[in-house]
């Protein structure tokens, strides 16, 4: 599918369209960017302070020669101090630039005015008639935050031109998303839209409050599951006394995992270097050395747990539960009652072009199989619909 999608800047946004004249600003939250600015500034000050200290001492390290006579660093200390300063100022500048850019949307009568300010280009202004918008679209994006991933739920006023799409609701919480989606559709008197593996799917206003079971009885949804179809190789299926369990059989890697492994190797190399040159680092970083080692080891341990996490769907008599299986423990991530499920679709993550299964109710959304092949996800969709409507 690979639709061209707009770049929304906020992680939390809600548009109030209870009157014809309304205004909305979409920009990165200063509260979200401020820690990066503060940390970057402190890193810059630390690097500059240490850099000048080194040069005040003739460019040599502050290590008594009598204690470690043979110690010769591969790289000069001032080089690391300069790197700290450059990384710090880079973080400050980047976060400030992210706050400067914004998208603004102004509704006056039947017209929408869109104002976009990119970082390095002139401000863009365009106007569009509301009658040219075709629906209210819902989609889920996966956001990478260090080693962690989270969902961003997006509701937007859809236009065939991506530059004219208007964000209506952005959140990292699934609670009440479909309810908001339906409310906006009713306010704008437009159908709800969702991107699926079969293209853009439209649902009329009269059907948006119906569950999967009701849509099946009306003939809108078909039960096409065949018990004799081969089980996808990527899925492990287990039937127990009072439930069925679908598990991702193996861990699937992508570019984000490779970056995470590089970060783990870098942190591990730093910890190993400290351990192999313990006396040297004790004389230079005595107050913070052990804290740095503990933090580094904890980061590695947490990252490994996340990287080796597997997803499970537990299908019980009256509900579907999404759990995460880690190396040492399991957690219940989400659950939805079967009677409340209003849609099961194979949808796309536009950031990566990969698909996943979305299980959607009024108050919640479960996503599953984010890195699996489309044919495997389609089997899961057919299986889940069959288990709900039979």
N, C-alpha and C positions, 0 to 999 in steps of 0.2 A: 504494500500500500504506500508507505513512505510519503505521506502528505507533508507539504510545506506548512509548518505551523508557526504561529507568532511567538515572540519571546516575551513572556510576562516576567516582571521583575520582582514582584512581591511573593512571599510565602503565606501571607495572611491578608485577605482583602474581601470586602463584601460591599456590593453596590446596592444602594437604596433607591429603588425605582417606584416609589409610591406616588410620585408626582411627575408631571411631564418635563419640568425643568430640573435637571440633576447634573451633578459634576462628580468625576471620579479621577483620582490620581494613583497611578501604579508606579511605585518606585521601591527600591530596596530599603528595608527597615534600618534606620540609624541604630536602633537598639541591637540589631543583628551584626552590623558592621563595626560598631564602636569597640568591642573587645579586640578585633583585629587591628584597629588603629592604635589603641593603647598599647597592646603587646608589641606591635611593630615599632612604635616610638621608643618603648623601653629597650627593645633589642638594639635599636640604632644608638641610643645613648650609651648602652653597655659596650657596644663595639667601639665607639669613638673614644670612650673613657679608657678602655684597655689599650687601644691602639696608641694613644698619646703617652700612656704610662710606659709602654715598651720602648718608644723612641726617646723618652726622657732618660731611660737607662741604657742608651747607646744601642738600641735595637736588640738587646739580649733578653732572654727569659729571666724571670725573677726566681732562679733556682740556685742555691748555693753550690758553687763548683766543687767544693770540698766533699760534699755529700754524694754527688753523682758526677764524677769526673768524666765518664765516657759517654754521657748522654748527648746525642746530637739529633735534634728533630729533623724529620724529612722535609717539612715545610716550616718556614719562619712563623713565629707566633703572630706577628703583625698581620700576616695574610689571613688567618682565621678571624682576627678582630675586624679586619676590613670586610670580610664576607658577612659577619654578623651585622655590621652597619648597613651594608648594601641590601641585605635581605630585609632588615627592619624598615628602611626607607621605602623599599619596594612594596611592602605590605601596606604602609600608610598611604602611599600614592594610589595604589590599586583600589583600596577601599573607599577613598575619597572620590575617585572617578566613578566607581559603582554607584555612589550616592548622587552624584551630579546628574546622571542620566535619568530620564523619567518618560512615562507615557501618560497623557491626559485625555480624558474623554468627556465631552460636554453634550448633554441632551437638551435640545430646545424644540418643543413641539414634536414634529415628525423628522427632525434632522439630528444627525450625530456629527459632531466635529471632533476630529482626532488630531492631537498634537503630540509629536514624538521628538524627543531630544536625545540623539545618540551622543556618545562620548566625543567622537572626533569628526562629526559632520554637523552641518547646519540643521536647524529645527525644521521638521517636516509637518505640514498642515494639510489635511484633506477633510472633505465633508461628504456625507453619505445619507441617503434617505432610508428611513427605517423599513420601508416596504421592500427594500432590496436584500434584507437579511432573511435567511431561509429557515432558521431554527435555533434552538438553544442546545449547544453541544456539551456533552460531558466526556472527560477523558482523565486518565491517570498518568502522571509522570513519575519516574523514579529519580530521586535526587541523591547524589553521592555527597556525603559529608564525612571526609576522612575515610575511615574504615567502615563507616555505617552508611546504610541506605535508608531512605524513607520515601513514602509516597507523598506526592503533591496532587491534590484533587482539584481539577480545573473545570469550571462551568463558564461558558462563554457564548456571547451572541455571535452566531456563525454567519460569515460572509464568504463567498467563493474566493475573494481576494484576501489572502492572509493578512495583509497590511491593514485591513478594515475590520478585523475580528476584535470584539470588545470583551475583555474579561469581566465577568459578573461576580464570581466567587472563587477565591483561591484559599486553600487551607491544607495543612499537613495532617488534619484530623478527618477521619471518615465519618464521624458522627453527624447525622442529619444531612448528608450531601445530596442524596436523591430527593429528599423533601425540598431542599432549596432549588434543585434542578426543576422540579415540577412547578414550584411557585413562580420561578422566572418565566417558564413556558406559558403559564396562564396569564401572567402580567403582560407579556408581549404578544399573546395569542398566536403562538408559534408551536410547531411540533418539537418533540425532543429528539436529538440526534446523538448517535454514538458511532465512532469508528470501529469497525470489526474486520476480521480477516476476509469478509465477503464484501467489504466496501462500507460506505456510509449507510447506516440504518436509521430510518425515521419511524417514530411511533406517534400516532395521532393523540391529541389531547384526551379523547374519550377513553383511551386504553391505558393511560399512564399510571392509574392507581390500581391496576389489576396485577395479581400475583402470577407467577409462572403457571401454577395449577389452573387458574381461571383462564389465562391465555390459551392454555392447551385445550380446555373444554370448548373454547370458542373457535378452535381450529387455527389460531394465529401462530401457535408454536406446535411443531411436530416432534413426536418421539421417534427418532430414527436410530436409536441404539440397537445394536445386534449383539446378543450375548456370545455369538460364535465368531465375532471379529477377533483377530489376534490381539493380545495385550501388547501395547507399545513397549519396546525394549527398555525405554528410559524410566518406566513406571514399575514400581513394586506394589502389587495388590494383595492385601491380607484380609480375609474374612474371619471375624471373631464372633463370639457368642451373641453379643448385643450391638455390634458395630462393624463397619468396614473401614479400612485404612488404605489411602493412596499415598505412596511415598515416592519422592524423587530418588531413583536408584543410585545415581552417582552425582558428585559435585561437578557443576558445569562452570568453566572458567571463562572470563572475558577480559577486556583491557583493564577494567577497574581492579580485577583481582591481581593482574600483573603489577600494576602500580602499587597495590597494597603489599605484595611480596617484596618489591624493591624497597619500600619504606621499612618493612620488617628487617630485611637484610642490612639496611643502613643503620638502624637503631641497634641491631645485634652486633654489628661491627664496632660501633662506638662503645657498647658495654664490654665487648671482648678486649678492646684496646685499653680501656680503663683497668680491667682485671690484670692484663699482662704488663702494664706499666703503673702498678698500684702506688708505689712509693713516689713516683714522679707526680702523679695527679694529686696525691694526698698533700704534697707540699704546696701545690698551686691552688687547688680547689677544695681544700679540706672541709670547709663548712657545708658545702652542697654536694660533694662527690657521691656520698652514699644515697642521698635523696634522689639524685639523678639516676643512679643505677637501679634503685627500686622502681622509680617511675618508668624507666625504659623496659624493665622486665615485665611490669604490669601491662604496659601497652602491648608488648609482644604476646603475652598470654591472652589478653582480651581479643586482639586481632586474630590470633589463631582459632579461637573459639568461633568468631564470626565467619572466618573464611571457610571453616569446615562445617558450617551450619547446613542442615537439610530441612526442607519443608515437608509437612504432612497435612493431609486433609482427612479428618475423622468424620465419617458419615454415620450419624446415629439415627434413631427412629424419627426424632422430631427436629433435629438440628444438624448443622454442619459446623465443625470446629477446625480452625486452622492453628496448627502448632509448629514450633520450631525446635528441631532436634540438634543440640550442640554436642560437643565431644563428651561432656561430663554430665549433662542434664538436659531436660526439655522444658519448654515454656508454652503456655497457651497464649497464642497471639491474638485470636479473634474468634467470634462465633456468631452465627445467624440462625434463627429458627426457619425451618423449611417453609412454613406458611407465609413468612414475611418476604421471601425472596421474589423479587419482581423482574430480575433479568440475570441471565448467565450468558456471557459473551466472551469470545476470543478477541481481545483488543491489543492495540499496539503501543509500545513505549516509543514515542517519536524521537527521543534522544538517542536511542541505539538501533531502532528499526526492528527490535525483537518483540515477540508477542507474549501474552500471558492470559490466563483465565480471570475474568472479573465476575464475582458473585455479588450482586447488588441488592440491597434492601433500602427502605426509606431512611433508616438511621445508621447504616453501616455498609462497608464494602470490604470483601475479602479478595486479595489478589494472590494468584498461585501459579507457579511454573514460569517464572519470569525469563528463563533462558532456554526453555524447551523448544523443540521443533513444532511448527504449526500443526502438523498431522497428529502429534501426540496431544496437543492442547485441544484439538477438535474432538478427539476420542474422550477426553476428560469432560468436555462440555456435554457431549451426547450422554455419557454415563450419568452425570449429575442431573440432567433434565429427566432422564428415565427414573432415577431414584426418587425424584420429587413428585412426579405425576402418576407413578404406577399405583 
